[in-house]
């Protein structure tokens, strides 16, 4: 009788052990199949395998990272079809799972950047900036999130200003003039809505350049940010001239850095 009970217990333990081993093997198999499919550019197959791997063992963050990466590879920035937006949302869910879970520092950093990138391309500026800020908290020495936040700040100020100027039928070389009532009103409205974003953008771009002194893309946007500020100095021509002078200086710095990089690249090629 005792022997029979012991046998049943041992059989049960053996069965459980076998099931656990089979599950682990299935997870690894699905992950490997997904990697192979991704390398061969079979992205839909890769997505299916990675998704299955996350279902078999949700605690494995690698599968979630791979699934998010495969989904992003299928996402087309700027295309607002339902299927395309669904790909982005599914990738965001995987990244968020990693951010909320027991993941490594690098996995969380890459996930925050991944979510920010998707929201940026979906033109969800607030969400994009939120996740770039989160990425900066994971790695304060990385200049790229600061640059991206600066780009967002410029985009949010440039578009409404251009729309307002178009309504006033202003040419590109004209600046808002406080002596003209309609332009003064628009200037005050834009200053109220854009000034904080302009200051924040300049601050973010300065941080990016301090961390990467030859960051020519950040320098180019610094030029644009000072031109945004200059156009809102509608009742202070001297302040406008100072901002335009600073903008021109950033143009010169950008060109100098690009020239130095091109020269250095040419010396490497020789």
C-alpha positions as CSV (number, residue, x, y, z in Angstrom):
1,X,0.0,0.0,0.0
2,X,2.8,2.4,1.0
3,X,4.7,1.4,-2.1
4,X,1.8,2.2,-4.3
5,X,1.4,5.7,-2.7
6,X,5.1,6.4,-3.1
7,X,5.0,5.4,-6.7
8,X,2.1,7.6,-7.4
9,X,3.8,10.6,-5.8
10,X,7.0,9.9,-7.7
11,X,5.0,9.6,-10.9
12,X,3.3,12.9,-10.2
13,X,6.6,14.6,-9.5
14,X,8.1,13.2,-12.7
15,X,5.1,14.3,-14.7
16,X,5.3,17.9,-13.3
17,X,9.1,18.0,-14.0
18,X,8.5,16.8,-17.5
19,X,5.8,19.4,-18.1
20,X,8.1,22.2,-16.8
21,X,11.0,21.0,-19.0
22,X,8.7,20.8,-22.0
23,X,7.4,24.3,-21.3
24,X,10.9,25.7,-21.0
25,X,12.0,24.0,-24.2
26,X,8.9,25.4,-26.0
27,X,9.7,28.9,-24.9
28,X,13.3,28.6,-26.1
29,X,12.1,27.0,-29.4
30,X,9.7,29.8,-30.1
31,X,12.3,32.4,-29.3
32,X,14.9,30.8,-31.5
33,X,12.3,30.4,-34.3
34,X,11.4,34.1,-34.0
35,X,15.0,35.2,-34.2
36,X,15.6,33.1,-37.3
37,X,12.5,34.5,-38.9
38,X,13.4,38.0,-38.1
39,X,16.9,37.6,-39.5
40,X,15.4,36.3,-42.7
41,X,13.0,39.4,-42.8
42,X,10.0,37.2,-42.2
43,X,8.6,39.7,-39.7
44,X,5.1,38.4,-39.4
45,X,6.3,34.9,-38.6
46,X,8.8,36.4,-36.1
47,X,5.9,38.3,-34.4
48,X,3.9,35.1,-34.1
49,X,6.8,33.2,-32.6
50,X,7.8,36.0,-30.2
51,X,4.2,36.4,-29.1
52,X,4.0,32.7,-28.4
53,X,7.2,32.9,-26.4
54,X,5.8,35.7,-24.2
55,X,2.7,33.6,-23.6
56,X,4.7,30.5,-22.6
57,X,6.8,32.4,-20.1
58,X,5.7,36.0,-19.5
59,X,8.5,36.5,-17.0
60,X,11.2,36.4,-19.7
61,X,11.8,40.1,-20.7
62,X,13.9,39.1,-23.7
63,X,10.8,37.8,-25.6
64,X,8.9,41.0,-24.9
65,X,11.8,43.1,-26.2
66,X,12.1,41.0,-29.3
67,X,8.3,41.1,-29.9
68,X,8.3,44.9,-29.5
69,X,11.2,45.2,-31.9
70,X,9.5,43.0,-34.5
71,X,6.3,45.0,-34.2
72,X,8.1,48.3,-34.6
73,X,9.9,47.0,-37.7
74,X,6.5,46.6,-39.3
75,X,5.2,50.1,-38.2
76,X,5.3,52.8,-40.8
77,X,5.8,56.3,-39.3
78,X,3.2,58.8,-40.3
79,X,0.7,56.3,-41.7
80,X,-2.5,56.6,-39.7
81,X,-4.3,53.5,-40.8
82,X,-6.0,51.4,-38.2
83,X,-3.7,48.4,-38.8
84,X,-0.5,50.5,-38.6
85,X,-1.6,52.3,-35.4
86,X,-2.5,48.9,-33.9
87,X,1.1,47.7,-34.5
88,X,2.4,50.8,-32.6
89,X,0.0,50.2,-29.8
90,X,0.9,46.6,-29.4
91,X,4.6,47.5,-29.4
92,X,3.9,50.1,-26.7
93,X,2.2,47.5,-24.6
94,X,5.2,45.2,-24.7
95,X,7.6,48.1,-23.9
96,X,5.3,49.1,-21.0
97,X,5.3,45.6,-19.7
98,X,9.1,45.8,-19.5
99,X,9.0,49.2,-17.8
100,X,6.6,47.9,-15.2
101,X,8.3,44.6,-14.7
102,X,11.5,43.2,-13.3
103,X,13.7,44.1,-16.2
104,X,17.3,45.2,-16.5
105,X,18.3,48.9,-16.5
106,X,19.3,48.6,-20.2
107,X,16.0,47.0,-21.1
108,X,14.0,49.7,-19.3
109,X,16.1,52.4,-21.0
110,X,15.5,51.0,-24.5
111,X,11.8,50.5,-23.7
112,X,11.4,54.1,-22.7
113,X,13.1,55.2,-25.9
114,X,11.0,52.8,-27.9
115,X,7.7,54.1,-26.5
116,X,8.9,57.7,-27.0
117,X,9.8,57.1,-30.6
118,X,6.4,55.6,-31.4
119,X,4.5,58.4,-29.7
120,X,6.8,61.0,-31.5
121,X,5.9,59.5,-34.9
122,X,2.2,59.4,-33.9
123,X,2.5,63.1,-33.0
124,X,1.4,62.5,-29.4
125,X,3.8,65.1,-28.2
126,X,3.0,65.0,-24.5
127,X,3.4,61.2,-24.3
128,X,6.6,61.3,-26.4
129,X,8.1,63.9,-24.1
130,X,7.1,62.0,-21.0
131,X,8.9,58.9,-22.1
132,X,12.0,60.8,-23.3
133,X,12.1,62.3,-19.8
134,X,11.9,58.8,-18.4
135,X,14.7,57.7,-20.7
136,X,16.8,60.6,-19.4
137,X,16.2,59.5,-15.8
138,X,17.6,56.1,-16.7
139,X,20.7,57.6,-18.4
140,X,21.3,61.3,-17.7
141,X,24.5,61.2,-19.7
142,X,22.6,60.3,-22.9
143,X,22.2,63.4,-25.1
144,X,19.7,61.9,-27.5
145,X,16.5,62.2,-25.3
146,X,17.3,65.9,-24.7
147,X,17.7,66.4,-28.4
148,X,14.4,64.7,-29.1
149,X,12.6,66.8,-26.5
150,X,14.1,69.9,-28.1
151,X,12.7,68.8,-31.5
152,X,9.3,68.2,-30.0
153,X,9.4,71.7,-28.4
154,X,10.3,73.3,-31.7
155,X,7.6,71.4,-33.6
156,X,4.9,72.5,-31.1
157,X,5.9,76.1,-31.5
158,X,6.7,76.3,-35.2
159,X,3.4,74.8,-36.6
160,X,1.0,77.2,-34.8
161,X,3.2,80.2,-35.6
162,X,3.3,79.3,-39.3
163,X,-0.5,78.8,-39.4
164,X,-1.0,82.2,-37.8
165,X,1.4,83.9,-40.2
166,X,-0.4,82.2,-43.2
167,X,-3.7,83.7,-42.0
168,X,-2.1,87.1,-41.9
169,X,-0.6,86.5,-45.4
170,X,2.9,87.3,-44.2
171,X,5.9,86.5,-46.3
172,X,8.7,84.3,-44.8
173,X,11.1,87.3,-44.3
174,X,8.5,89.3,-42.4
175,X,8.4,89.5,-38.6
176,X,5.4,90.1,-36.4
177,X,5.1,93.8,-35.8
178,X,3.4,95.3,-32.7
179,X,2.6,98.5,-34.7
180,X,0.0,96.5,-36.7
181,X,-2.9,95.6,-34.4
182,X,-3.7,92.2,-36.0
183,X,-0.1,91.1,-35.8
184,X,0.2,92.4,-32.2
185,X,-2.8,90.3,-31.2
186,X,-1.4,87.2,-32.8
187,X,2.0,87.9,-31.3
188,X,0.6,88.1,-27.8
189,X,-1.4,84.9,-28.3
190,X,1.6,83.0,-29.6
191,X,3.9,84.4,-26.9
192,X,1.4,83.1,-24.3
193,X,1.3,79.6,-25.7
194,X,4.8,79.2,-27.1
195,X,7.2,81.0,-24.8
196,X,7.5,78.2,-22.2
197,X,8.1,75.6,-24.9
198,X,10.7,77.7,-26.6
199,X,12.6,78.2,-23.3
200,X,12.3,74.5,-22.6
201,X,13.5,73.6,-26.0
202,X,16.6,75.8,-25.8
203,X,17.3,74.3,-22.4
204,X,17.0,70.7,-23.7
205,X,19.2,71.4,-26.7
206,X,21.8,73.0,-24.5
207,X,21.9,69.9,-22.4
208,X,22.3,67.7,-25.5
209,X,25.2,69.9,-26.8
210,X,26.9,69.9,-23.4
211,X,26.8,66.1,-23.4
212,X,27.9,65.9,-27.0
213,X,29.8,69.0,-28.1
214,X,29.8,68.1,-31.8
215,X,26.0,67.4,-31.9
216,X,25.4,69.2,-35.1
217,X,21.7,68.2,-35.4
218,X,21.1,69.8,-32.0
219,X,22.9,72.9,-33.1
220,X,20.8,73.1,-36.2
221,X,17.6,73.0,-34.0
222,X,19.1,75.6,-31.6
223,X,19.2,78.0,-34.6
224,X,15.6,77.3,-35.3
225,X,14.6,77.7,-31.6
226,X,16.2,81.2,-31.5
227,X,14.4,82.2,-34.7
228,X,11.1,81.1,-33.0
229,X,11.9,83.3,-30.1
230,X,12.9,86.2,-32.3
231,X,9.6,86.3,-34.1
232,X,7.8,86.7,-30.8
233,X,9.9,89.8,-29.9
234,X,7.3,91.8,-31.8
235,X,7.5,94.9,-29.5
236,X,11.3,94.7,-28.9
237,X,13.4,95.0,-32.1
238,X,16.7,95.0,-30.2
239,X,15.8,91.7,-28.5
240,X,14.7,90.3,-31.8
241,X,18.0,91.3,-33.4
242,X,20.0,89.6,-30.5
243,X,18.0,86.4,-31.0
244,X,18.6,86.4,-34.8
245,X,22.3,87.1,-34.2
246,X,22.4,84.1,-31.9
247,X,20.6,82.0,-34.4
248,X,23.1,82.9,-37.1
249,X,25.9,82.0,-34.7
250,X,24.4,78.5,-34.3
251,X,24.2,78.2,-38.1
252,X,28.0,78.9,-38.3
253,X,28.7,76.4,-35.5
254,X,26.6,73.7,-37.2
255,X,28.5,74.2,-40.5
256,X,31.8,74.2,-38.8
257,X,31.1,70.9,-37.0
258,X,29.8,69.3,-40.2
259,X,32.9,70.4,-42.1
260,X,35.1,69.0,-39.4
261,X,33.3,65.7,-39.4
262,X,33.5,65.5,-43.2
263,X,37.2,66.2,-43.1
264,X,37.7,63.6,-40.4
265,X,35.7,61.0,-42.3
266,X,37.7,61.7,-45.5
267,X,41.0,61.2,-43.6
268,X,39.7,57.8,-42.3
269,X,38.7,56.7,-45.8
270,X,42.2,57.5,-47.1
